[in-house]
C-alpha cells in the first residue's frame, strides 16, 4: 500500500513539475474502496475512492420545467446529489434535485435526446435520467473502475473516462454501444496512467485528457470507430473535460488556469482564452454562454461566462455548501 502511494504520487509530482500548473495529489492509492484520492490540476479537481456508502433511496424532487426552459445541472460528489436550475437568471435557486441511485456523481453530459448521463464514480457505474424524471431509466455497469467523466456520440454510444481501477493505474475508457448496460469495448493507450477528461466531436472522434506515465498532461484521439489512439500535439492544455463548439473549436482548461479555445487540428496553443477555470466547461445550445463548476470548499459555485466576450454573467452559489460542492456541470437545452 505504501509503495503504491509513493509511485502514484511520484507520477503526479513529475507531471506537476513538467506542466508548472500547480498540480497536487492527496490520499492513498485505491487498492481498496476505503482509499480516498484527489487529483487537482489548476482549476480542475476530481476525486475517487473512499468508503462505499449506499446510494440515496429517495427520488429527489423537481418542479416541472416548461418546454422553453433550458436546464442547468450541477453534480456534488460529496453530497451525492445533482442540483437542477433554470439556466436563466442570476444566482438562481434550484428548481429540483436528483438523488436516486447517486453515490458520488461527477462528470455529466446531456445527449441529443435530452437524457442526462452521470459518472457515478464510487458506485462503478454511469446512470441516466430522462428530462423531467427523478429516477434513472438505465444504469451502465463499469465494474472495478472509477468513472470520472462521460460523453455520448451522435449514435448513442456512451464513453466513460475511468481514472483507474480499484487496484490502481492505468485508467482507461469504457464504451457501451447504444442499448447495452454492460461494456461493449474498452479504449486503452500505452501511456495512460490516470484518465480524467473526455469529449466527443461532431464526427464522433473521441478525445481523452490524461496524466501520462511521465511528463506533462497529454491528450489522445481515438478516431470514430477506432480502438487505436493517436497522440494530439496540443499546446498549453491541462487535464480537463473537453467540449466542442459548432465550429469544431475545442474547449478545455489551459496550463495557465484559464479556459482555452483551440482551433482544429489542435496542434498549437489556444486561439483565445477566457479568464475562467474550473471543472467541465459546457456550452449552451446557442453558444452564448459557457459554464464551469468551481469545486472549491471555501467558495463553491457554478459560473457562467459570455462565450464571445469572456465576461462573467452569472454566479450560482445557491444550493451549494462547504461540505457539498459542485464537481460537474451539464446543460439541457429547451425543448422548443
C-alpha positions, 0 to 999 in steps of 0.5 A: 500500500505504501509503495503504491502511494509513493509511485502514484504520487511520484507520477503526479509530482513529475507531471506537476513539475513538467506542466508548472500548473500547480498540480497536487495529489492527496490520499492513498492509492485505491487498492481498496474502496476505503482509499480516498484520492484527489487529483487537482490540476489548476482549476480542475479537481476530481476525486475517487475512492473512499468508503462505499456508502449506499446510494440515496433511496429517495427520488429527489424532487423537481418542479416541472420545467416548461418546454422553453426552459433550458436546464442547468445541472450541477453534480456534488460528489460529496453530497451525492446529489445533482442540483437542477436550475433554470439556466436563466437568471442570476444566482438562481435557486434550484428548481429540483434535485436528483438523488436516486441511485447517486453515490458520488456523481461527477462528470455529466453530459446531456445527449441529443435526446435530452437524457442526462448521463452521470459518472457515478464514480464510487458506485462503478457505474454511469446512470441516466435520467430522462428530462423531467424524471427523478429516477434513472431509466438505465444504469451502465455497469463499469465494474472495478473502475472509477468513472470520472467523466462521460460523453455520448456520440451522435449514435448513442454510444456512451464513453466513460473516462475511468481514472483507474481501477480499484487496484490502481493505474492505468485508467482507461475508457469504457464504451457501451454501444447504444442499448447495452448496460454492460461494456461493449469495448474498452479504449486503452493507450500505452501511456495512460496512467490516470484518465480524467477528461473526455469529449466527443466531436461532431464526427464522433472522434473521441478525445481523452485528457490524461496524466501520462506515465511521465511528463506533462498532461497529454491528450489522445484521439481515438478516431470514430470507430477506432480502438487505436489512439493517436497522440494530439500535439496540443499546446498549453492544455491541462487535464480537463473535460473537453467540449466542442463548439459548432465550429469544431473549436475545442474547449478545455482548461489551459496550463495557465488556469484559464479556459482555452479555445483551440482551433482544429487540428489542435496542434498549437496553443489556444486561439483565445482564452477566457479568464475562467477555470474550473471543472467541465466547461459546457456550452449552451445550445446557442453558444452564448454562454459557457459554464464551469463548476468551481469545486472549491470548499471555501467558495463553491459555485457554478459560473457562467461566462459570455462565450464571445466576450469572456465576461462573467454573467452569472454566479450560482452559489445557491444550493451549494455548501462547504461540505457539498460542492459542485464537481460537474456541470451539464446543460439541457437545452429547451425543448422548443 
